[in-house]
Amino acid sequence: MSTKSQTVAEDIAALLRARNPLLWIVTREEARTEQYLVEAGAAANYLARFWDVDQGVTRLDGKRETIGSADPGDTLTAIRERAEAGTGAERGLWILRDLPVWLEGPTGASVLRKLRNLARFLPTTPRENAQAVVILSPSAKVPDELAVHATVIEWPLPDRAEIGAILDSAVDSLPDSIKAQAAPNGTRDAAIDAAIGLSGEETASCFARSIVKLRKIDPAIVSKEKRRVVAREGILEWFDPLPGGLDAVGGLDCLKSWLTARASAYSSKAREYGLPAPKGALLVGVPGCGKSLTAKAIATAWNVPLLRLDLGALKSKFVGDSEANLRKAFRIIEVIGRCVVWLDEIEKALQGATSGSADGGVSSDALGAILSWMQDRRGEAFVIATANDVSALPPELLRKGRFDELWFVDLPTESERAAILTASLR
């Protein structure tokens, strides 16, 4: 079974055979991405070379080439000369590491012009010595001048199969006497689930640190690393588990029963059977009646991370920035995998979309981004949204299918007040 990265590499090999001259690869993992690019190039009979501002042009073995230089303009000229050489020059896949930074400098306009000319010229050269350029960048923002010429590919993070291979490699480094106990089936599955959303280097580092510290794989160490990654992005807030889980919530028995029944949909058996993951729930009602507490309790009961998305904090005075921040948050959520996403007091964050206020379209754009994500998302995040005033919510958000269920949380009854007191004293 092919991993996502292998599938992308096969697609790139097909693009090379089709004489695509310029690829823009969005990735933060140079080493891992380059490994697959080399394989893709080999499959299409292209010899990979690398360029950066420190070493200039290097071969796969790390040795410097005499062609080109640390200046990207010289290297682009060398690529064109190779393409013009005719019969006898091998096909070349030129992987440029630092070019996006250079394009923002004082000579960026000159380099952009050379790239545009090169992208138009390369498809016209003989197929036997075809050349192609790959630009590695952490950003998908391609300069407008290159938008027509560049094929943008976002490199995927490791999927379950690739993480499993990284884990097996880490376990194989252990002595045979403890290898069998280092990652039993239950621990293996939990560690793989915990590593979803981490880069290959982060995953390998977590497994190595766990083995050095405990002589076995510990999913908790992997979860701590994922929490650090979320904090680094500064968009989502990671909450600690609520002691007691749903037992810490007094009353709301129907809601808790509904949530308990859906916990099994997050199991490995459910995934193997092909059951869809639950989408989410909207809790609407009187302030102070347990909506936020329930959101925190769900993550503990299901043993998944709780991420709070503060929509108000993502707003910006610049039109389009709020939507960009939301898309970034949604990408993080998708790669995290199984988690509970908490949207607290959502009506306040979206009030501009329903009031018609002149806010530069920020709230309207944010609503559109949220609705699109809720409709099209493929991940396993469970969205729990809370609101105090249902009349302030846009009708589009309440449409059937956005959430699995809409729940009204009222003032507690006498028996529920007794249950709340019992839970508080427990």
PyMOL commands that set and color helices and strands:
alter all, ss='L'
color gray80, all
select helices_A, chain A and resi 4-17+30-43+72-84+99-103+108-124+127-129+144-146+160-172+176-182+185-195+200-214+219-233+245-248+253-266+268-273+291-302+312-314+321-336+346-349+351-355+362-376+390-392+395-398+414-425
alter helices_A, ss='H'
color red, helices_A
select strands_A, chain A and resi 22-26+47-52+56-58+92-96+131-137+151-154+237-239+280-285+306-308+339-343+381-387+405-409
alter strands_A, ss='S'
color yellow, strands_A
deselect
rebuild
show_as cartoon
